[in-house]
Amino acid sequence: MSDAQDKYADIIDLPHPVSATHPPMAMEQRAAQFSPFAALAGHTDAIKQAAQDAIEHGPDAPVDQSEFDYC
């Protein structure tokens, strides 16, 4: 046996525990828990807008710096 198998030999064949107080989570809820999320709200839209501006006005067009003033 490998070290990992030796380490968990006492519990490896036990049945999966089922909570008596918490019902199992629906698959949809489990999937939502691990789905991608927008860490930066509006970031995707800003990238799309920047790309559209570059297409319309060229890559050297002036940039409105007020968009970057957060404080």
Secondary structure, DSSP 8 states (H G I E B T S, - for coil): --HHHHHTTTTTTS-----SSS----HHHHHHHHS---SSTTHHHHHHHHHHHHHHH-TTS---GGGG---
